Amino acid sequence: MDDVTVGRLRDGEVFVVELTQFSGPLDLLLSLIRDEQIDIQDIPVARIAEQFLARISSLALDEAADYLEMAARLVRIKAQMLLPRRDGDEAWEDPRAELVRRLLEYQQVREVVDILEARSDERRNRFSRAYLPRNFASPAPAAAALSLSLPELLAAVDRVLRAARQPGIHDVVPRTIDVTGAIATVRAVLALKSSARWRDLIASDAEPWQVLSVLLALLELAKLGELRLTQARPFASVEIASDAASQAA
Amino acid sequence: MTPLARLLEAALFASAHPVPLADLKAMAVDLETSESDIAGALAELRDHYDDDGHGVELVEVGGGWQILTRPEYTETIERAQLAARPQRLSAAALETLAIIAYRQPLGRAEIEQIRGVGCGQMLKSLHERELIEVTGRGEGMGRPLLYGTTPGFLEQFALRHLGELPRADELAVALRDPNATPMRIESPPAGVDSPPPGIDVDAPYLETAR
């Protein structure tokens, strides 16, 4: 089991240390008491404090303030228990009383947690209608009559028409990339001269699809070994040379 | 089925959340129905689903009525990835919800005092999941925000109302310190007395070593 889940630290977020095993210092304390089969009303504080400290250091939790606070509390109660007191001193108050009260209260919470868990499992096993997205905008009430004067309505129509005068309508024309055609072009150019440059192959007003076609054609031919692509330095013009070896073959 | 039962079936099918009885009555106002008519029609619909062998059933939950699939089909539906069960809440989240459910309205400091850990992030995430809501501001320093549970909480935990949670004195471990504040339920049903302090019932896992 993962001992510690450390929350990622984003801006303005607190550092979250969550044990998968324990949900807090009281949980850890209760589990120690349970393991040791101790009466919750009569906790041997010295022993429990020692175990608590050992546990949180072995869990590499010492950075978690909540656990440290509980550790400090235990050590303080342990010290208070050691103070001498006279027999029959009525005013003596058990320093553990507050801790016991909190533990019992917490134990009650855990009991409710068990109930909630069982109930939520029951509900999780049933699906409800789930088609409605959370952020679905609620439709405006359609029945309400418009309270508008005629000039207001005409002004609104005018605004809409003015906004719509130059509607941005785009025709999307499918343009396929013509790699086969570009390969033919490149071969024809290289048949005329043994080396060429990028701008020999691409007209200055070439459209993006043509540039892409030629690029893919060059890469394809280079892969086939029909030509070599070289570049003297970064961003220099690319030299395209027909591969003599493959020509010979 | 009666026309009213059919209408209710259609309405509950169309709604993504449990529909309260009052809303159903308001919808069927044309049919001149009383609440007992609605209740009767709901019972008719429920029996119809139960007796004729349907894959869904009518469930009263979260202060309303809802059509839910039957649990025996959950595995298969989930395996086919048609729907997914929501994630389980962590123990820490459940603890926070338990405290709020029993003590609402209450502020963050009180929750943290009981749990012994900081709860700021937890409250935020429970709030985002719409399980808790801010119900007001408390007295005292800084007028802290007070939290309470939502109808979504009832829905997720298959509760008709908060009164369905056991009363504090019915829990196995009761507070033995008579001066301690007993947990109490803000409950819709009448007559929840404050639990008698000092009920001495040990949870089975807390066997005393004396």
Interface residues (C-beta under 8 A of the other chain):
Chain A: G7 E13 V14 V16 E18 S23 G24 P25 L26 D27 I33 R34 E36 Q37 I38 D39 I40 Q41 D42 A65 D66 E69 M70 A97 V100 R101 R102 L104 E105 Y106 Q107 Q108 V109 R110 E111 V112 V113 I115 L116 E117 R119 S120 D121 E122 R123 R124 N125 R126 F127 S128 R129 A130 Y131 L132
Chain B: F13 A14 S15 A16 H17 V59 V61 Q66 I67 L68 T69 R70 P71 T74 I77 A83 R85 P86 R88 L89 S90 A91 A92 L94 E95 L97 A98 I99 A101 Y102 I114 R115 G116 V117 G118 G120 Q121 E155 Q156 F157 A158 L159 L165 P166 A168 L171 A172 V173 A174 L175 R176 D177 A180 M183 A203 Y205 L206 E207 T208 A209 R210
